[in-house]
């Protein structure tokens, strides 16, 4: 398996694109880790009226040390599998597997 296959995030210019799997109505708010190519995020918020999405953005902002305003939900507004874009530049935590940049822009 290549590094790209194991990665949950990739660079798109200066922006970081992250694949996220959300568990709404969990017992606690947490970034659980990486599983099956996605960053697992648990939130106590319900998946109604965008509450879980807002909670996920808040958790990601804390985890990555960026303001919430730099995070955009780009896919999966009403699904558990989501894609978020973080406006860069960003210093990525060591435990977040990111695809290596190569000549073709990945």
N, CA, C and O atoms as CSV, one atom per row, in Angstrom:
chain,resi,resn,atom,element,x,y,z
A,1,UNK,N,N,0.847,-1.173,0.000
A,1,UNK,CA,C,0.000,0.000,0.000
A,1,UNK,C,C,0.891,1.234,0.000
A,1,UNK,O,O,1.853,1.296,0.766
A,2,UNK,N,N,0.590,2.215,-0.843
A,2,UNK,CA,C,1.401,3.423,-0.915
A,2,UNK,C,C,1.054,4.371,0.220
A,2,UNK,O,O,0.046,4.191,0.903
A,3,UNK,N,N,1.895,5.387,0.420
A,3,UNK,CA,C,1.663,6.401,1.436
A,3,UNK,C,C,0.331,7.116,1.189
A,3,UNK,O,O,-0.371,7.454,2.142
A,4,UNK,N,N,-0.021,7.347,-0.072
A,4,UNK,CA,C,-1.266,8.024,-0.398
A,4,UNK,C,C,-2.459,7.181,0.034
A,4,UNK,O,O,-3.455,7.739,0.495
A,5,UNK,N,N,-2.396,5.859,-0.096
A,5,UNK,CA,C,-3.488,4.987,0.299
A,5,UNK,C,C,-3.755,5.053,1.801
A,5,UNK,O,O,-4.908,4.947,2.217
A,6,UNK,N,N,-2.723,5.224,2.621
A,6,UNK,CA,C,-2.865,5.258,4.071
A,6,UNK,C,C,-3.204,6.643,4.590
A,6,UNK,O,O,-3.579,6.784,5.754
A,7,UNK,N,N,-3.087,7.648,3.775
A,7,UNK,CA,C,-3.243,9.029,4.210
A,7,UNK,C,C,-4.702,9.410,4.354
A,7,UNK,O,O,-5.550,8.996,3.563
A,8,UNK,N,N,-4.981,10.207,5.375
A,8,UNK,CA,C,-6.320,10.741,5.565
A,8,UNK,C,C,-6.405,12.171,5.056
A,8,UNK,O,O,-7.487,12.754,4.989
A,9,UNK,N,N,-5.249,12.732,4.698
A,9,UNK,CA,C,-5.205,14.119,4.252
A,9,UNK,C,C,-4.235,14.256,3.090
A,9,UNK,O,O,-3.326,13.447,2.907
A,10,UNK,N,N,-4.459,15.305,2.315
A,10,UNK,CA,C,-3.565,15.599,1.201
A,10,UNK,C,C,-3.528,17.108,1.025
A,10,UNK,O,O,-4.443,17.827,1.426
A,11,UNK,N,N,-2.460,17.557,0.423
A,11,UNK,CA,C,-2.301,18.979,0.142
A,11,UNK,C,C,-2.928,19.316,-1.196
A,11,UNK,O,O,-2.797,18.559,-2.158
A,12,UNK,N,N,-3.602,20.438,-1.260
A,12,UNK,CA,C,-4.115,20.996,-2.506
A,12,UNK,C,C,-3.678,22.461,-2.491
A,12,UNK,O,O,-4.366,23.332,-1.958
A,13,UNK,N,N,-2.521,22.700,-3.089
A,13,UNK,CA,C,-1.903,24.018,-2.957
A,13,UNK,C,C,-1.464,24.184,-1.513
A,13,UNK,O,O,-0.771,23.321,-0.973
A,14,UNK,N,N,-1.862,25.295,-0.873
A,14,UNK,CA,C,-1.556,25.503,0.540
A,14,UNK,C,C,-2.654,24.979,1.450
A,14,UNK,O,O,-2.507,25.003,2.672
A,15,UNK,N,N,-3.749,24.508,0.876
A,15,UNK,CA,C,-4.864,23.991,1.674
A,15,UNK,C,C,-4.675,22.515,1.972
A,15,UNK,O,O,-4.145,21.765,1.152
A,16,UNK,N,N,-5.114,22.108,3.149
A,16,UNK,CA,C,-5.063,20.709,3.551
A,16,UNK,C,C,-6.474,20.141,3.451
A,16,UNK,O,O,-7.407,20.674,4.052
A,17,UNK,N,N,-6.629,19.063,2.695
A,17,UNK,CA,C,-7.922,18.385,2.529
A,17,UNK,C,C,-7.899,17.143,3.411
A,17,UNK,O,O,-7.011,16.301,3.278
A,18,UNK,N,N,-8.874,17.027,4.313
A,18,UNK,CA,C,-8.901,15.928,5.282
A,18,UNK,C,C,-10.206,15.142,5.145
A,18,UNK,O,O,-11.289,15.721,5.063
A,19,UNK,N,N,-10.081,13.804,5.123
A,19,UNK,CA,C,-11.235,12.913,5.100
A,19,UNK,C,C,-11.615,12.600,6.557
A,19,UNK,O,O,-10.763,12.197,7.348
A,20,UNK,N,N,-12.879,12.785,6.902
A,20,UNK,CA,C,-13.331,12.656,8.282
A,20,UNK,C,C,-14.537,11.720,8.353
A,20,UNK,O,O,-15.418,11.752,7.494
A,21,UNK,N,N,-14.558,10.895,9.385
A,21,UNK,CA,C,-15.728,10.045,9.690
A,21,UNK,C,C,-16.262,10.517,11.033
A,21,UNK,O,O,-15.524,10.537,12.018
A,22,UNK,N,N,-17.536,10.896,11.086
A,22,UNK,CA,C,-18.128,11.483,12.283
A,22,UNK,C,C,-19.081,10.511,12.961
A,22,UNK,O,O,-19.877,9.836,12.308
A,23,UNK,N,N,-18.983,10.455,14.278
A,23,UNK,CA,C,-19.954,9.712,15.084
A,23,UNK,C,C,-20.697,10.734,15.936
A,23,UNK,O,O,-20.185,11.169,16.968
A,24,UNK,N,N,-21.904,11.122,15.512
A,24,UNK,CA,C,-22.682,12.068,16.316
A,24,UNK,C,C,-23.284,11.365,17.535
A,24,UNK,O,O,-23.357,10.137,17.586
A,25,UNK,N,N,-23.705,12.154,18.498
A,25,UNK,CA,C,-24.349,11.658,19.723
A,25,UNK,C,C,-23.485,10.632,20.457
A,25,UNK,O,O,-23.994,9.656,21.008
A,26,UNK,N,N,-22.191,10.863,20.456
A,26,UNK,CA,C,-21.253,9.999,21.176
A,26,UNK,C,C,-21.259,10.387,22.659
A,26,UNK,O,O,-21.873,11.378,23.053
A,27,UNK,N,N,-20.571,9.595,23.458
A,27,UNK,CA,C,-20.533,9.874,24.891
A,27,UNK,C,C,-19.609,11.039,25.240
A,27,UNK,O,O,-19.744,11.641,26.305
A,28,UNK,N,N,-18.671,11.359,24.345
A,28,UNK,CA,C,-17.787,12.496,24.577
A,28,UNK,C,C,-17.286,13.059,23.256
A,28,UNK,O,O,-17.363,12.407,22.215
A,29,UNK,N,N,-16.766,14.297,23.318
A,29,UNK,CA,C,-16.178,14.951,22.148
A,29,UNK,C,C,-14.708,14.594,22.086
A,29,UNK,O,O,-13.968,14.823,23.043
A,30,UNK,N,N,-14.274,14.027,20.951
A,30,UNK,CA,C,-12.865,13.671,20.823
A,30,UNK,C,C,-12.477,13.377,19.384
A,30,UNK,O,O,-13.299,12.982,18.558
A,31,UNK,N,N,-11.193,13.582,19.115
A,31,UNK,CA,C,-10.584,13.086,17.895
A,31,UNK,C,C,-10.091,11.699,18.280
A,31,UNK,O,O,-9.167,11.567,19.082
A,32,UNK,N,N,-10.698,10.677,17.716
A,32,UNK,CA,C,-10.423,9.308,18.143
A,32,UNK,C,C,-9.170,8.728,17.497
A,32,UNK,O,O,-8.546,7.829,18.062
A,33,UNK,N,N,-8.798,9.222,16.335
A,33,UNK,CA,C,-7.626,8.710,15.643
A,33,UNK,C,C,-7.946,8.408,14.196
A,33,UNK,O,O,-8.967,8.843,13.664
A,34,UNK,N,N,-7.062,7.658,13.569
A,34,UNK,CA,C,-7.197,7.330,12.153
A,34,UNK,C,C,-7.655,5.885,12.020
A,34,UNK,O,O,-7.115,4.982,12.659
A,35,UNK,N,N,-8.660,5.688,11.178
A,35,UNK,CA,C,-9.174,4.349,10.927
A,35,UNK,C,C,-9.739,4.291,9.518
A,35,UNK,O,O,-10.544,5.138,9.130
A,36,UNK,N,N,-9.319,3.290,8.750
A,36,UNK,CA,C,-9.822,3.069,7.385
A,36,UNK,C,C,-9.696,4.308,6.506
A,36,UNK,O,O,-10.611,4.628,5.747
A,37,UNK,N,N,-8.577,4.998,6.604
A,37,UNK,CA,C,-8.326,6.139,5.731
A,37,UNK,C,C,-9.087,7.397,6.073
A,37,UNK,O,O,-9.194,8.303,5.246
A,38,UNK,N,N,-9.620,7.469,7.290
A,38,UNK,CA,C,-10.364,8.646,7.706
A,38,UNK,C,C,-9.981,9.021,9.129
A,38,UNK,O,O,-9.624,8.165,9.938
A,39,UNK,N,N,-10.059,10.310,9.421
A,39,UNK,CA,C,-9.871,10.783,10.778
A,39,UNK,C,C,-11.194,10.598,11.499
A,39,UNK,O,O,-12.208,11.167,11.095
A,40,UNK,N,N,-11.194,9.807,12.563
A,40,UNK,CA,C,-12.422,9.518,13.317
A,40,UNK,C,C,-12.664,10.606,14.350
A,40,UNK,O,O,-11.805,10.889,15.186
A,41,UNK,N,N,-13.851,11.214,14.283
A,41,UNK,CA,C,-14.219,12.286,15.198
A,41,UNK,C,C,-15.543,11.910,15.858
A,41,UNK,O,O,-16.518,11.570,15.187
A,42,UNK,N,N,-15.554,11.979,17.179
A,42,UNK,CA,C,-16.777,11.713,17.950
A,42,UNK,C,C,-17.256,13.017,18.567
A,42,UNK,O,O,-16.465,13.799,19.092
A,43,UNK,N,N,-18.567,13.238,18.495
A,43,UNK,CA,C,-19.135,14.448,19.084
A,43,UNK,C,C,-20.431,14.118,19.817
A,43,UNK,O,O,-21.181,13.235,19.401
A,44,UNK,N,N,-20.686,14.828,20.901
A,44,UNK,CA,C,-21.922,14.634,21.651
A,44,UNK,C,C,-23.105,15.304,20.961
A,44,UNK,O,O,-24.255,15.031,21.303
A,45,UNK,N,N,-22.838,16.169,20.006
A,45,UNK,CA,C,-23.895,16.892,19.294
A,45,UNK,C,C,-24.694,15.943,18.405
A,45,UNK,O,O,-24.162,14.978,17.857
A,46,UNK,N,N,-25.972,16.243,18.280
A,46,UNK,CA,C,-26.840,15.469,17.393
A,46,UNK,C,C,-26.640,15.932,15.954
A,46,UNK,O,O,-26.206,17.055,15.696
A,47,UNK,N,N,-26.966,15.043,15.032
A,47,UNK,CA,C,-26.803,15.350,13.605
A,47,UNK,C,C,-28.042,16.061,13.064
A,47,UNK,O,O,-28.552,15.709,12.001
A,48,UNK,N,N,-28.517,17.054,13.794
A,48,UNK,CA,C,-29.663,17.834,13.343
A,48,UNK,C,C,-29.285,19.308,13.328
A,48,UNK,O,O,-28.501,19.775,14.155
A,49,UNK,N,N,-29.852,20.024,12.379
A,49,UNK,CA,C,-29.649,21.470,12.256
A,49,UNK,C,C,-28.174,21.868,12.181
A,49,UNK,O,O,-27.810,22.974,12.579
A,50,UNK,N,N,-27.330,20.977,11.677
A,50,UNK,CA,C,-25.916,21.292,11.513
A,50,UNK,C,C,-25.112,21.323,12.801
A,50,UNK,O,O,-23.959,21.754,12.798
A,51,UNK,N,N,-25.703,20.873,13.903
A,51,UNK,CA,C,-25.012,20.918,15.197
A,51,UNK,C,C,-23.762,20.041,15.210
A,51,UNK,O,O,-22.717,20.462,15.706
A,52,UNK,N,N,-23.858,18.834,14.672
A,52,UNK,CA,C,-22.696,17.938,14.646
A,52,UNK,C,C,-21.598,18.521,13.746
A,52,UNK,O,O,-20.418,18.442,14.087
A,53,UNK,N,N,-21.971,19.102,12.609
A,53,UNK,CA,C,-20.985,19.708,11.715
A,53,UNK,C,C,-20.231,20.837,12.419
A,53,UNK,O,O,-19.010,20.938,12.300
A,54,UNK,N,N,-20.952,21.681,13.145
A,54,UNK,CA,C,-20.313,22.780,13.879
A,54,UNK,C,C,-19.383,22.233,14.951
A,54,UNK,O,O,-18.292,22.763,15.158
A,55,UNK,N,N,-19.805,21.185,15.629
A,55,UNK,CA,C,-18.971,20.584,16.667
A,55,UNK,C,C,-17.699,19.984,16.072
A,55,UNK,O,O,-16.619,20.117,16.648
A,56,UNK,N,N,-17.826,19.328,14.924
A,56,UNK,CA,C,-16.670,18.728,14.253
A,56,UNK,C,C,-15.676,19.815,13.854
A,56,UNK,O,O,-14.471,19.654,14.047
A,57,UNK,N,N,-16.163,20.901,13.307
A,57,UNK,CA,C,-15.280,22.007,12.923
A,57,UNK,C,C,-14.559,22.557,14.151
A,57,UNK,O,O,-13.371,22.873,14.081
A,58,UNK,N,N,-15.259,22.673,15.261
A,58,UNK,CA,C,-14.635,23.138,16.494
A,58,UNK,C,C,-13.563,22.187,16.994
A,58,UNK,O,O,-12.492,22.626,17.412
A,59,UNK,N,N,-13.836,20.896,16.957
A,59,UNK,CA,C,-12.854,19.901,17.388
A,59,UNK,C,C,-11.626,19.907,16.482
A,59,UNK,O,O,-10.495,19.843,16.965
A,60,UNK,N,N,-11.846,19.983,15.177
A,60,UNK,CA,C,-10.723,20.031,14.242
A,60,UNK,C,C,-9.886,21.298,14.433
A,60,UNK,O,O,-8.659,21.251,14.352
A,61,UNK,N,N,-10.544,22.419,14.685
A,61,UNK,CA,C,-9.830,23.673,14.905
A,61,UNK,C,C,-8.916,23.556,16.128
A,61,UNK,O,O,-7.763,23.985,16.091
A,62,UNK,N,N,-9.432,22.979,17.197
A,62,UNK,CA,C,-8.616,22.788,18.405
A,62,UNK,C,C,-7.465,21.827,18.143
A,62,UNK,O,O,-6.333,22.087,18.551
A,63,UNK,N,N,-7.746,20.728,17.472
A,63,UNK,CA,C,-6.748,19.698,17.194
A,63,UNK,C,C,-5.613,20.224,16.323
A,63,UNK,O,O,-4.447,19.906,16.555
A,64,UNK,N,N,-5.959,21.029,15.319
A,64,UNK,CA,C,-4.971,21.529,14.368
A,64,UNK,C,C,-4.423,22.907,14.727
A,64,UNK,O,O,-3.497,23.400,14.082
A,65,UNK,N,N,-4.997,23.525,15.756
A,65,UNK,CA,C,-4.508,24.826,16.194
A,65,UNK,C,C,-4.756,25.942,15.208
A,65,UNK,O,O,-3.915,26.823,15.028
A,66,UNK,N,N,-5.920,25.903,14.564
A,66,UNK,CA,C,-6.281,26.952,13.606
A,66,UNK,C,C,-7.646,27.520,13.978
A,66,UNK,O,O,-8.429,26.846,14.647
A,67,UNK,N,N,-7.946,28.744,13.556
A,67,UNK,CA,C,-9.280,29.296,13.806
A,67,UNK,C,C,-10.345,28.521,13.014
A,67,UNK,O,O,-10.073,28.019,11.923
A,68,UNK,N,N,-11.533,28.432,13.565
A,68,UNK,CA,C,-12.638,27.748,12.879
A,68,UNK,C,C,-12.933,28.369,11.521
A,68,UNK,O,O,-13.398,27.677,10.615
A,69,UNK,N,N,-12.676,29.642,11.368
A,69,UNK,CA,C,-12.960,30.331,10.106
A,69,UNK,C,C,-12.104,29.817,8.948
A,69,UNK,O,O,-12.424,30.077,7.789
A,70,UNK,N,N,-11.024,29.094,9.241
A,70,UNK,CA,C,-10.157,28.551,8.185
A,70,UNK,C,C,-10.565,27.143,7.771
A,70,UNK,O,O,-9.907,26.536,6.925
A,71,UNK,N,N,-11.646,26.611,8.357
A,71,UNK,CA,C,-12.094,25.256,8.051
A,71,UNK,C,C,-13.423,25.323,7.317
A,71,UNK,O,O,-14.363,25.981,7.764
A,72,UNK,N,N,-13.488,24.628,6.172
A,72,UNK,CA,C,-14.704,24.591,5.366
A,72,UNK,C,C,-15.106,23.146,5.121
A,72,UNK,O,O,-14.275,22.327,4.730
A,73,UNK,N,N,-16.361,22.832,5.346
A,73,UNK,CA,C,-16.896,21.513,5.034
A,73,UNK,C,C,-17.185,21.484,3.533
A,73,UNK,O,O,-18.068,22.199,3.059
A,74,UNK,N,N,-16.442,20.656,2.780
A,74,UNK,CA,C,-16.578,20.660,1.327
A,74,UNK,C,C,-17.405,19.496,0.790
A,74,UNK,O,O,-17.906,19.564,-0.332
A,75,UNK,N,N,-17.554,18.435,1.570
A,75,UNK,CA,C,-18.395,17.295,1.172
A,75,UNK,C,C,-18.995,16.647,2.409
A,75,UNK,O,O,-18.401,16.664,3.487
A,76,UNK,N,N,-20.180,16.077,2.236
A,76,UNK,CA,C,-20.781,15.281,3.303
A,76,UNK,C,C,-21.568,16.076,4.317
A,76,UNK,O,O,-21.606,15.715,5.494
A,77,UNK,N,N,-22.195,17.149,3.884
A,77,UNK,CA,C,-22.953,17.999,4.808
A,77,UNK,C,C,-23.946,17.199,5.651
A,77,UNK,O,O,-24.131,17.486,6.834
A,78,UNK,N,N,-24.587,16.196,5.043
A,78,UNK,CA,C,-25.591,15.408,5.763
A,78,UNK,C,C,-25.183,13.951,5.938
A,78,UNK,O,O,-26.029,13.101,6.213
A,79,UNK,N,N,-23.905,13.658,5.784
A,79,UNK,CA,C,-23.426,12.281,5.916
A,79,UNK,C,C,-22.366,12.175,7.009
A,79,UNK,O,O,-21.814,13.182,7.452
A,80,UNK,N,N,-22.089,10.957,7.436
A,80,UNK,CA,C,-21.041,10.731,8.431
A,80,UNK,C,C,-19.649,10.889,7.825
A,80,UNK,O,O,-18.717,11.328,8.499
A,81,UNK,N,N,-19.514,10.531,6.553
A,81,UNK,CA,C,-18.233,10.687,5.860
A,81,UNK,C,C,-18.178,12.088,5.278
A,81,UNK,O,O,-19.022,12.478,4.471
A,82,UNK,N,N,-17.169,12.837,5.703
A,82,UNK,CA,C,-17.063,14.232,5.299
A,82,UNK,C,C,-15.675,14.525,4.752
A,82,UNK,O,O,-14.726,13.771,4.969
A,83,UNK,N,N,-15.583,15.626,4.046
A,83,UNK,CA,C,-14.296,16.137,3.596
A,83,UNK,C,C,-14.247,17.590,4.009
A,83,UNK,O,O,-15.177,18.353,3.747
A,84,UNK,N,N,-13.148,17.975,4.661
A,84,UNK,CA,C,-12.982,19.362,5.054
A,84,UNK,C,C,-11.727,19.924,4.410
A,84,UNK,O,O,-10.763,19.206,4.144
A,85,UNK,N,N,-11.765,21.216,4.168
A,85,UNK,CA,C,-10.617,21.927,3.611
A,85,UNK,C,C,-10.166,22.934,4.652
A,85,UNK,O,O,-10.970,23.699,5.185
A,86,UNK,N,N,-8.867,22.926,4.937
A,86,UNK,CA,C,-8.291,23.862,5.888
A,86,UNK,C,C,-7.411,24.829,5.121
A,86,UNK,O,O,-6.449,24.424,4.468
A,87,UNK,N,N,-7.743,26.107,5.203
A,87,UNK,CA,C,-6.966,27.126,4.505
A,87,UNK,C,C,-5.599,27.225,5.149
A,87,UNK,O,O,-5.474,27.424,6.357
A,88,UNK,N,N,-4.573,27.082,4.318
A,88,UNK,CA,C,-3.201,27.049,4.814
A,88,UNK,C,C,-2.573,28.408,4.848
A,88,UNK,O,O,-3.208,29.412,4.523
A,89,UNK,N,N,-1.345,28.438,5.237
A,89,UNK,CA,C,-0.502,27.299,5.599
A,89,UNK,C,C,-0.875,26.744,6.980
A,89,UNK,O,O,-1.372,27.460,7.848
A,90,UNK,N,N,-0.616,25.443,7.146
A,90,UNK,CA,C,-0.962,24.732,8.377
A,90,UNK,C,C,0.213,23.867,8.796
A,90,UNK,O,O,0.871,23.247,7.962
A,91,UNK,N,N,0.467,23.832,10.086
A,91,UNK,CA,C,1.454,22.908,10.622
A,91,UNK,C,C,0.696,21.662,11.059
A,91,UNK,O,O,-0.114,21.710,11.985
A,92,UNK,N,N,0.963,20.558,10.394
A,92,UNK,CA,C,0.207,19.328,10.605
A,92,UNK,C,C,0.766,18.551,11.799
A,92,UNK,O,O,1.980,18.379,11.911
A,93,UNK,N,N,-0.123,18.076,12.701
A,93,UNK,CA,C,0.347,17.246,13.807
A,93,UNK,C,C,1.001,15.970,13.280
A,93,UNK,O,O,0.595,15.444,12.244
A,94,UNK,N,N,2.000,15.480,13.985
A,94,UNK,CA,C,2.746,14.303,13.557
A,94,UNK,C,C,1.923,13.045,13.450
A,94,UNK,O,O,2.296,12.132,12.713
A,95,UNK,N,N,0.790,12.962,14.179
A,95,UNK,CA,C,-0.017,11.745,14.146
A,95,UNK,C,C,-1.086,11.758,13.054
A,95,UNK,O,O,-1.897,10.835,12.980
A,96,UNK,N,N,-1.101,12.790,12.205
A,96,UNK,CA,C,-2.059,12.869,11.105
A,96,UNK,C,C,-1.360,12.490,9.811
A,96,UNK,O,O,-0.535,13.255,9.313
A,97,UNK,N,N,-1.678,11.306,9.249
A,97,UNK,CA,C,-1.001,10.874,8.019
A,97,UNK,C,C,-1.434,11.702,6.809
A,97,UNK,O,O,-2.603,11.705,6.423
A,98,UNK,N,N,-0.473,12.393,6.228
A,98,UNK,CA,C,-0.733,13.261,5.071
A,98,UNK,C,C,0.037,12.720,3.878
A,98,UNK,O,O,1.203,12.343,4.000
A,99,UNK,N,N,-0.618,12.685,2.729
A,99,UNK,CA,C,0.041,12.223,1.509
A,99,UNK,C,C,1.251,13.106,1.227
A,99,UNK,O,O,1.197,14.325,1.390
A,100,UNK,N,N,2.332,12.480,0.805
A,100,UNK,CA,C,3.559,13.180,0.470
A,100,UNK,C,C,3.342,14.004,-0.778
A,100,UNK,O,O,2.735,13.532,-1.740
A,101,UNK,N,N,3.831,15.226,-0.772
A,101,UNK,CA,C,3.746,16.051,-1.974
A,101,UNK,C,C,4.673,15.484,-3.024
A,101,UNK,O,O,5.831,15.172,-2.746
A,102,UNK,N,N,4.157,15.352,-4.227
A,102,UNK,CA,C,4.965,14.874,-5.339
A,102,UNK,C,C,4.864,15.883,-6.484
A,102,UNK,O,O,4.124,16.862,-6.392
A,103,UNK,N,N,5.596,15.643,-7.538
A,103,UNK,CA,C,5.685,16.600,-8.637
A,103,UNK,C,C,4.341,16.942,-9.259
A,103,UNK,O,O,4.180,18.057,-9.755
A,104,UNK,N,N,3.364,16.034,-9.257
A,104,UNK,CA,C,2.088,16.322,-9.899
A,104,UNK,C,C,1.124,17.079,-8.987
A,104,UNK,O,O,-0.034,17.278,-9.357
A,105,UNK,N,N,1.574,17.506,-7.802
A,105,UNK,CA,C,0.766,18.359,-6.954
A,105,UNK,C,C,0.035,17.675,-5.832
A,105,UNK,O,O,-0.690,18.350,-5.101
A,106,UNK,N,N,0.176,16.377,-5.646
A,106,UNK,CA,C,-0.476,15.715,-4.515
A,106,UNK,C,C,0.156,16.095,-3.221
A,106,UNK,O,O,-0.269,15.627,-2.165
